[in-house]
Amino acid sequence: MTKIALGTVQFGLSYGIANQVGQVSRNDAKAIISFARSCGIDTIDTAIAYGDSETRLGEIGLDSFKVITKLPFIPENCEDIGSWVLEQVHESLQRLNVSSIYGLLLHRPEQLIGPHGEVLVQTLEQLKAQGVVEKIGVSIYSPTELDDVMDVCEIDLVQAPFNLIDRRLKSSGWLQKLYNAGIEVHARSIFLQGVLLMPHSEIPKRFEHWRPLFNVWHSWLLNNNTSSAKACIGFVQAHPQISKIVVGVANLQQLEELMHASKELPNSSWPNINCSDEKLINPSFWSLL
């Protein structure tokens, strides 16, 4: 079974700095899901906040797939957190056209340690006990978010950014800690929203400050006669602590290329392009560049 999991934010939104085709069409979405099923992909990642992604997936049909979705930010004026969570999950199941899901993640894990954290944890554990959700977890931007979360909730699944530039999950020690604790780890943003796949000449001017880093990256690709996709996937696959690698695609051809790249033998060494600058590794800062 492949480690590749299908991310579907593009099914519901026009997403990604490298996305030039916008939201995936219904026909393309159906073809992508069909191909994913045929080549052994068993996990699909979506979220309530991903536009109409859940509805699209429910229309196509998700038999044989493990489905992971995410709760949106809890509204500030929400008085009954438990009922709100149960309602969100019920509506999500209806859109997805499934009776249960593999994983339910929090998009804002800091809410577990906020004023409503206790009720939130109880409700998530209730859904798990009822068999509506198999695993509960968090989607994080930085490993530092885990420092407090792990003290208040027994999570089963963590989704985190991890790529050749952003290696914080490993350098922080959390990757090994999670693995040792039996917590499933899914890596996302392995292409840094597509920036690592861009031809050198097409990297946006906003990243000019890190031009030397990208020079090293593209020189390494040239010297090693390898593709950027193969290198990015191979780097993550070289970490056995990671169970799944979430990739999003805009069309069937992209998924075919990524699946081909994932089957090639990985390199034994990697370029030194590790960077801890949040302005580069966290896409939420890019609009400020």
GUDREN-782740 format. One record per residue (C-alpha): x, y, z; residue in one letter. Coordinates in Angstrom, 2 decimals, decimal comma. Layout:
        X        Y        Z  resn
        X        Y        Z     A
...
END
This chain:
        X        Y        Z  resn
     0,00     0,00     0,00     M
     1,35     3,39    -0,98     T
     2,15     6,07     1,61     K
     0,57     8,69    -0,62     I
    -2,73    10,16     0,66     A
    -4,88    12,40    -1,51     L
    -5,40    15,96    -0,27     G
    -8,55    17,53    -1,70     T
    -8,47    21,23    -0,85     V
    -8,35    21,94    -4,61     Q
   -11,64    20,04    -5,01     F
   -13,38    22,84    -3,14     G
   -11,16    25,89    -3,51     L
    -8,64    27,47    -5,86     S
    -5,64    26,81    -3,62     Y
    -1,86    27,02    -3,74     G
     0,66    29,56    -4,98     I
     1,62    27,25    -7,87     A
    -1,96    26,41    -8,85     N
    -2,61    27,87   -12,31     Q
    -5,85    26,05   -13,13     V
    -8,05    26,97   -10,17     G
   -10,58    24,64    -8,56     Q
   -10,68    21,06    -9,86     V
   -13,69    20,40   -12,09     S
   -16,25    17,73   -11,19     R
   -15,14    15,45   -14,03     N
   -11,48    15,84   -13,13     D
   -12,23    15,17    -9,47     A
   -14,01    11,94   -10,41     K
   -11,07    10,84   -12,59     A
    -8,57    11,65    -9,83     I
   -10,51     9,63    -7,24     I
   -10,86     6,70    -9,63     S
    -7,15     6,66   -10,40     F
    -6,26     7,06    -6,72     A
    -8,34     4,00    -5,88     R
    -6,78     1,98    -8,70     S
    -3,20     2,64    -7,60     C
    -3,58     1,80    -3,93     G
    -4,24     5,17    -2,32     I
    -6,45     4,40     0,68     D
    -6,64     7,74     2,51     T
    -8,37    10,98     1,54     I
    -7,84    14,23     3,41     D
   -10,38    17,04     3,37     T
   -11,88    19,66     5,71     A
   -15,16    21,37     6,41     I
   -13,48    24,67     5,52     A
   -12,39    23,47     2,06     Y
   -15,32    25,02     0,19     G
   -17,51    22,30    -1,32     D
   -14,78    19,64    -1,23     S
   -16,76    17,35     1,08     E
   -19,86    17,61    -1,11     T
   -17,85    16,78    -4,24     R
   -16,32    13,75    -2,54     L
   -19,70    12,54    -1,32     G
   -21,12    12,78    -4,83     E
   -18,22    10,78    -6,28     I
   -18,33     8,09    -3,59     G
   -15,71     7,15    -1,03     L
   -16,08     3,38    -0,73     D
   -12,79     1,74     0,36     S
   -11,21     5,05     1,44     F
   -10,23     6,16     4,92     K
   -11,57     9,70     5,17     V
   -10,01    12,43     7,31     I
   -11,74    15,76     7,78     T
   -11,14    18,76    10,03     K
   -13,26    20,96    12,25     L
   -13,19    24,68    11,49     P
   -12,44    27,37    14,06     F
   -15,06    27,40    16,81     I
   -17,08    30,65    16,57     P
   -16,43    33,09    19,40     E
   -20,15    33,45    20,19     N
   -20,69    29,67    20,43     C
   -22,31    28,91    23,78     E
   -22,72    25,13    23,49     D
   -19,40    23,76    22,19     I
   -20,42    20,11    22,46     G
   -23,58    20,55    20,39     S
   -21,71    22,66    17,83     W
   -19,07    19,94    17,33     V
   -21,67    17,17    17,04     L
   -23,65    19,23    14,52     E
   -20,54    19,98    12,44     Q
   -19,57    16,31    12,33     V
   -23,14    15,17    11,52     H
   -23,36    17,60     8,60     E
   -19,89    16,59     7,43     S
   -20,92    12,91     7,36     L
   -23,98    13,81     5,32     Q
   -21,95    15,76     2,78     R
   -19,36    12,98     2,53     L
   -22,14    10,39     2,28     N
   -20,48     8,13     4,88     V
   -21,57     6,81     8,28     S
   -18,17     7,24     9,96     S
   -14,75     8,70     9,30     I
   -11,22     7,55     9,96     Y
    -9,90    10,80    11,38     G
   -11,27    14,04    12,80     L
    -8,66    16,76    13,23     L
    -8,72    20,22    14,75     L
    -7,55    23,00    12,46     H
    -6,90    25,13    15,54     R
    -5,38    22,81    18,15     P
    -4,84    25,74    20,54     E
    -8,57    25,60    21,24     Q
    -7,94    22,40    23,19     L
    -6,17    24,45    25,84     I
    -8,57    27,40    25,70     G
   -11,58    28,07    27,96     P
   -13,70    25,46    26,15     H
   -10,95    22,88    25,87     G
   -12,37    20,41    28,38     E
   -15,77    20,23    26,66     V
   -14,08    19,97    23,28     L
   -11,94    17,03    24,41     V
   -14,97    15,28    25,96     Q
   -16,99    15,65    22,77     T
   -14,17    14,35    20,57     L
   -13,73    11,35    22,86     E
   -17,49    10,79    22,79     Q
   -17,46    10,63    18,99     L
   -14,59     8,17    19,14     K
   -16,32     5,98    21,74     A
   -19,45     5,89    19,55     Q
   -17,45     4,71    16,54     G
   -18,33     7,79    14,50     V
   -14,63     8,68    14,42     V
   -11,79     6,17    14,60     E
    -8,99     8,63    15,38     K
    -8,95    12,15    16,79     I
    -6,07    14,52    16,28     G
    -4,68    17,88    15,29     V
    -3,45    19,64    12,17     S
    -0,53    21,87    13,15     I
     1,61    24,58    11,59     Y
     4,48    24,29    14,06     S
     5,64    21,44    16,32     P
     5,61    23,87    19,26     T
     1,80    23,58    19,20     E
     2,16    20,02    20,44     L
     3,89    21,05    23,67     D
     0,62    21,95    25,40     D
    -1,86    19,89    23,38     V
    -0,34    16,56    24,38     M
    -0,99    17,35    28,05     D
    -4,75    17,81    27,67     V
    -5,83    15,31    25,03     C
    -4,85    11,77    24,05     E
    -4,55    12,26    20,31     I
    -4,17     9,48    17,77     D
    -3,16    11,42    14,66     L
    -1,03    14,46    13,85     V
    -0,84    16,17    10,47     Q
     2,10    18,53    10,08     A
     4,16    20,33     7,42     P
     7,39    18,54     6,57     F
     9,65    19,07     3,58     N
    13,26    19,62     2,55     L
    13,12    23,25     3,68     I
    10,89    22,88     6,74     D
    12,31    20,07     8,87     R
    11,09    21,32    12,26     R
     9,00    18,22    12,92     L
    12,19    16,18    12,96     K
    14,66    18,69    14,41     S
    12,30    19,43    17,33     S
    12,32    15,77    18,27     G
     8,55    15,53    17,91     W
     8,58    13,19    14,92     L
    10,33    10,48    16,91     Q
     8,31    11,22    20,07     K
     5,02    10,80    18,21     L
     6,20     7,60    16,57     Y
     7,36     6,18    19,90     N
     3,96     6,99    21,41     A
     2,14     5,12    18,64     G
     0,62     8,31    17,24     I
     0,07     8,29    13,48     E
     1,92    11,06    11,62     V
     0,83    12,47     8,26     H
     3,14    14,88     6,43     A
     1,67    17,68     4,36     R
     3,12    20,62     2,40     S
     5,92    18,36     1,19     I
     6,33    20,64    -1,85     F
     5,93    23,85     0,21     L
     2,67    24,59    -1,63     Q
     4,36    23,86    -4,94     G
     7,28    26,28    -4,59     V
     9,77    23,38    -4,53     L
     8,32    22,12    -7,82     L
     8,60    25,42    -9,67     M
    11,24    25,92   -12,36     P
    13,99    28,18   -11,07     H
    12,97    31,05   -13,33     S
     9,35    30,96   -12,13     E
     9,94    31,30    -8,39     I
     8,03    34,48    -7,37     P
     9,96    37,65    -6,63     K
     8,59    37,63    -3,07     R
    11,06    34,83    -2,30     F
    14,06    36,84    -3,51     E
    15,51    36,96     0,01     H
    15,96    33,19    -0,11     W
    17,37    33,10    -3,64     R
    20,67    31,46    -2,47     P
    18,69    28,61    -0,94     L
    16,77    28,00    -4,16     F
    20,03    28,22    -6,13     N
    21,38    25,35    -4,03     V
    18,17    23,38    -4,54     W
    18,11    23,67    -8,33     H
    21,84    23,06    -8,65     S
    21,44    19,89    -6,60     W
    18,57    18,69    -8,81     L
    20,69    19,29   -11,91     L
    23,79    17,60   -10,49     N
    21,80    14,58    -9,33     N
    19,77    14,34   -12,54     N
    16,54    13,99   -10,60     T
    13,13    15,63   -10,62     S
    11,92    17,95    -7,89     S
     8,87    15,76    -7,25     A
    10,96    12,62    -6,85     K
    13,34    14,37    -4,45     A
    10,57    15,91    -2,33     C
     8,63    12,66    -2,04     I
    11,77    10,60    -1,54     G
    12,94    12,81     1,32     F
     9,71    12,28     3,25     V
     9,50     8,60     2,38     Q
    12,97     8,15     3,88     A
    11,41     8,76     7,31     H
     9,70     5,55     8,48     P
     7,99     7,44    11,32     Q
     5,66     9,03     8,76     I
     2,60     6,95     7,88     S
     1,09     9,05     5,10     K
     2,19    11,80     2,74     I
    -0,69    14,12     1,85     V
    -0,46    15,54    -1,66     V
    -2,94    17,77    -3,44     G
    -3,32    17,84    -7,21     V
    -5,11    20,05    -9,71     A
    -5,60    17,36   -12,36     N
    -5,16    13,67   -13,11     L
    -1,83    14,11   -14,87     Q
    -0,28    15,60   -11,73     Q
    -1,38    12,64    -9,63     L
    -0,04    10,20   -12,23     E
     3,32    11,98   -12,18     E
     3,47    12,02    -8,38     L
     2,61     8,34    -8,11     M
     5,34     7,53   -10,64     H
     7,83     9,64    -8,68     A
     6,88     7,93    -5,42     S
     7,82     4,52    -6,81     K
    11,36     5,48    -7,83     E
    14,28     4,70    -5,56     L
    15,06     7,70    -3,35     P
    18,41     9,43    -3,15     N
    20,75     8,58    -0,31     S
    21,69    12,22     0,40     S
    19,81    15,51     0,34     W
    20,64    19,17    -0,33     P
    21,27    21,42     2,64     N
    18,32    23,78     2,21     I
    16,88    23,45     5,71     N
    15,44    26,80     6,88     C
    13,67    27,86    10,07     S
    12,52    31,30     8,88     D
     8,75    31,41     9,44     E
     8,35    33,95     6,63     K
     9,39    31,26     4,17     L
     8,15    28,02     5,71     I
     4,72    29,26     6,82     N
     2,56    30,19     3,79     P
     0,29    32,33     5,97     S
     3,11    34,92     5,99     F
     3,57    34,99     2,22     W
     0,96    37,68     1,61     S
     3,13    40,02     3,70     L
     6,24    39,53     1,55     L
END
